[in-house]
Amino acid sequence: MRWMMLLALALVVLMRSQAQQDMGNQVFLFPRETSTSHVVLKPAVKSALQKVSVCLRSYTEISRKHGLFSLAMSNPKVQNAFLIYISPPNYCNVYINDEPNQIITDPEVIEWKHTCVTWDSTSGIIQLWVNGKLYPRKVSNKGFSINTKISIIVGQEQDEFGGGFNKSDSFVGELTDIHMWDYVLSPGDIQKVMTNDYTGNVINWRSLHFEIKGDALIQPKLQCNKQWHYTKYTQC
């Protein structure tokens, strides 16, 4: 009997840590600064990535630097294959193949923020869209490609494949509506993503395969921005 209870407990822990589900009305909550709390996202990648688009919503009050989306390759020579890294009050750094590309943005406010970043290996062009606004484009690592063995993490910034976390880089707050594509979104696509009318083909928030670690939590999505086809700050 005892071993059956232990087995049941182990299954509960496993089900909590690994899941695939529709997260449409939920958020990941990272309640405090740690070097352990994070979520591993399991992408559907079949070939090397030469084009990438990532969109997500974030809600935070932290004023220090922090990672929003961290993609690492198995190549130990490359720490940040694709990284979205925020430097308040008004900088967003997009790393491609470890090269930082700093983009000046509007100052951070305590509001839900919708961020989309696209990168095209053919031209090297990076686009940053925040709440539907396109900022000046950058060019980085033309011809680079991201191999199929990748690690994608939110809540922490990877300094090595799947780890190397530092709590001073950790995200504290809420993340939701995380999507990723293996092509560059058009401006029209990005508008559809903002209103939850377009989902990712590599990572899809509405059918998300993930593994939750540390103190990270799944919580109901309680507030919706007016851009989401809801009255601002109403129950979702």
N, C-alpha and C positions, 0 to 999 in steps of 0.2 A: 504493500500500500504506500509506503513512504517513497519508494522509487517512482511510483506513478504520479504522486503529487509533485515531486521534483521535476519529472518530465513535463507535466502540465505547466509548471511555472516557467520552465525553460522555453516552452513553446510560446507562452504569452510574451516573454521578453523578446524572442525572435520576431514575432509578429509585429511588436511595437517598433523594432529597429529596422525591419525591412518590409516594404509595402509597395503596392502599385494601386493607385486609386485616383478617382476624380477629386481634385483639390479645389474645385471652383469656388466654394464658399468658405475656404480656410486659408490660414496663413501659417508660416513658420515663425515662431516667436523665439528670439534669442534674448533671455532675460538679463544676462549680466556678462561682464567682460571675463572671458576665460580663454585658455589655450586648448580646450577640449571640445566645446560645444560646436557642432557643425552638422550639415546634412550633405550626404554623398548623393549626387544625382547620377542615375544610370542612363546614359544616352543610347539612342539607336544609331550607331555609326557603322557603315559598311565599307566606306572607302575614305582615303585621306581627304581632309577638309582644305579646300582652296578658297572657299567663300564661307563666311560665318555671319549670322545675325543673332543677337541675344537681346531679349527684352525682359524687363521685370519691374515690379513696383516695390518701393522701399519706404519705410516710415521709421524715422529715428531722431533722437535728440542729441546724439553724441557729436562733439565738436572736434574730435581728433581724426586722424587718417584711419581709413578702414577699407577693406575689400568688399566689393559687392558680388563679384562672380569670378571664380578662379578656375582656370583650365590649365592643367599641366600635362606634358607628354612624358612618356617613359624614358626619353632621352635625358640622361643626368646632366648634360651640358646646357639644357634649357629649363630654367625655373618657371618662367611665365610665358607659356605659349600664347595664351589669350587671357588677359586679366583686366577687369574693370576695377579701378582703385580710386576712391574718393579722398580728396584733400581739402577739407573745409577751410575757409568759407566758400570758395568759388573756383575750385579746380577739379577736373576729372582727368585721371591719367589712364590711358588705354595702352596696355603693353602687348606688343606683338613680337614673339620670338625674343623676349627680354628687352626689347627696345621701348622705352617710355615715350609716350606722346601726350604731352600736357595740353589740355583744352580748357580755356577760361570759360566759365559758365556764370549764370546768375547766382547770387549768394544763396546759400542753403537756408531754408525755412522749415519749420516743423509742420510739414504737410506731407501727404502721400505724394511720392514722386515716381513718375513713369520714365524709365531710362531704356533707350534702345541704342545698341552699338552694332554697326555693320563693318565688315572688312572684306576686301576683294583682293586676292593674291595677284590677279592679272594686272591690276593697276596700282595696287598697294593702298588704295584710298580707304580711309577710315571715316565713317560718319557717326556723329553723336547726336542723338535726338533726346531732349528732355522735355517731358510734357508736351510733345508735338512740335517743339522748336528745334530746328537744325542749327548747330553751331558750326563755325568754320572748320572745313575738312582738313585732314592731315593725310600724309602718305608715309607708309611704313612697310618694309620687308616685302617688296615686290618679288614674286616668284616663290615665296616661302609656302610650305604646306604643313598641315598638322596631321600627324599620323593617326592611325586608328586606335592605338593603345593610349587612351587618355583617362585622366582623373578630373572630374568636375565636382567642385565643392562650393557651397555657400555657407556663410557664417564665419569662415576663416580664409586666410590667404596662404597658399601652399608655397613653401620655400624648397620643397622637394616633392617628388611624386607621391601624392596621397597623404602628405604630412608636412613636418617642419613648421608647425604652427607657432605663432607668437601672439599672446593675448593683446598686445598693443596694436595689432592689425585686425583684431576680431570685430565683427559686426554685432551691435547691440540694438535690438528693435525688431521690426516685423518685415518679412518678405512675402510676396505673393505674386501670382500670375507670371511665373518664370517659364519662358519659352526660348527655344533655340532652333535655328534653321541652318541648312547647309547651302544656302544661297543668300544673296543680298536682297533685303526687303525694299520694295518701292515705297515712295512717300504715301501712296494710297494704302499699301499693306500696313504701314505703321499706324495710320489712323484707325484701321480696322482692329489692330492689336490693342490699341488704347481703349477701345470700346468692347473688348472681349469677344470680337467677331472673327478672330483669326488665330489659329493655334500652330505650334511648332511641329516640325517633322523629325527633329532630333531629340528635343525635350518638349514635352507637351504637359502643361500644368493640369489639363483635364484628364490625362491618363498618365500619371507620373509614377515612375519606378524610382524609389529612393531608399536611403538608409539613414536613420536619424541617430545622432550620437550626443553623448553628454547631457547637458541640461536643456537642449533645444526642445521645443514643444510644438505641437499642432493645436491651433486654437481657431475658433470661429472668426470669420471676417466680419467685424462689427461695423466698420465705417467704410463708406464708398465715396470717392471723389465725384464731383459733378460730371467729370469726363467719362465716367463709366456707365452712362445712361441711367444714373440715379440722382436724386436730389442730394446735394452735398451733405455728407455726414449723417446719413440716415441708415437705419438697419438694413443690411444686405439681404 
